Structures are given as C-alpha cells and as structure tokens.
Amino acid sequence: MKMLKLLKLCLLQFQYTARAVDLKNRRLAKLQNLKETKMMKRVIIDSLMLILYIIEMGEKYVGNAVHEWLGVALMIVFIIHNILNRKWYKTIFKGKYNSLKILNVFINIVLIICMLVLFMSGIMMSMTVFKFLGLNGGVLARQLHIAFSYLGLIFIGFHLGLHAGAMFIAIKKKIGFNSKEEKIVNILGYILSISIIIYGIYIFMKNNAIDKILGKEMFEFVDETKTFQHFFEITIMIISFSLIGYFIRKLIIKRLIKEKR
C-alpha cells in the first residue's frame, strides 16, 4: 500500500512538473512571438520611412503635390516610429554615459531636429496640402528645407550604421559561415564598404551638398533623363554614411573593451 501511494505521489509530481514546464514554454513562446511581432513592426515602419525619405529627396522629379503628400506620410510614419521607440527617451537620463551612448544620443537628437525643421519649413512653403494656412516661408524656409534635407540624409545614414551591427551578425549566423569563409567574407565586405564610402562621398561632393547645408545653394538642376540615377545616388549616399557610422561604432566598442581589460 505504501509503495502504491508513493507511486501515485511520484506520478502526480511528474504531471505537475510537466504541466509547469509546458506552461512556462508556452509563456516563453508567446513572449518570443510578441518580440518578433514588435520587431517586424519596427522594421516595416523604419523601411517605409527610409523609402519615403529617399523619394522626398527628389521633389523636382515627382512634382510638388506628390512631394507634399509624401511629406505628410513621412511625418506620420516618423511619429509612429517615435511611439514604437518611446522607451529610448527614458534611457537618455538613465545609466552611465560612455562614448558610444554619447554618440548614439547625439545622432538621434540631431536627426529628430532635422526632421522637425523639415516638417516645419515644408508646411511654411506648402503650395498644396497646407496652402489654406496662408503661410509664406520665403527664402529662409527654402534654405532651411534644403540644408536640413541633406543634413538629415547624413544623420539617417549614421543612425542606420549604429544599428546595423546586430543585423550583420544575424545574417552571418543564418548563413552559417565557417572560420575560413568568414575571413573571406569579412575581407570582401571591407573592400566593398570602402568602395561604397568613397563613391558616396564623391557623389555628396558632386551634388554640392556642403554648399546646400550651409545655405549657399537653394536650387537643384533637374535632368529628367536621369531620374533613376538621382534616386540611386541618394541611396548610395545614405548607405555610405551608414557604413561610416557602422565602422565608427566598431572602433568605439573595441576601445571600450580595451578600457575594461
């Protein structure tokens, strides 16, 4: 009888443990799915925001009305992006500030300022969407709009570069390179990255971007036969600055690791 009771107790304990483990696994699966859903939302919003920004850099190619309506769409997506990442604002006043955090906060704040100036100057110059407001931004609004569009391009690139590390690691893990293959991929990656950075800076200088940022040049000459080339060059400039941001981040992390040792 004692043996039978003992067996029953063991069986009940086993069932209880199995249910507890099953419940824990279900909770972990739900949390993982929730994280993946949130991440997917962020990826979609960030990708949409990037695409809209690239198109917005070609006002003369898409027309003023389309440019303004896409600007409104960009403003909405930007607000959603900030809502999804609202926890970041709390981190500004928490934790220790090392060189990486200082850089990250600086880039994000400058990027936010760029976007706000773009939206405000765009509304002031509006000839379609916000025409009813009767605002007249004049030369100053146009200078600010052009200057901060190129400044924003730089800092969008830096912003992407600071967050690209995790993506590159995930891609490498998914493909599953061995040590020899990884070395070859890294070498080819560095060569390709440096080539893109050099080409991106060349395009940046060719487009007189520095003069535009300084407010010395307010107009862009349009060649309608080179529409694809224009958007391709804007994309390359963003990629080049993102690669610069990525390499700066790597150097800072290496220095921080050395300091800890």
Secondary structure by P-SEA (a helix, b strand, c coil): caaaaaaaaaaaaaaaaaaaaaaaaaaaaaaaaaaaaaaaaaaaaaaaaaaaaaaaaccccccaaaaaaaaaaaaaaaaaaaaaacccccccccccccaaaaaaaaaaaaaaaaaaaaaaaaaaacccccccccccccaaaaaaaaaaaaaaaaaaaaaaaaaaaaaaaaaaaaacccaaaaaaaaaaaaaaaaaaaaaaaaaaaaaaaaaaaaccccbbbbcccaaaaaaaaaaaaaaaaaaaaaaaaaaaaaaaaaaac
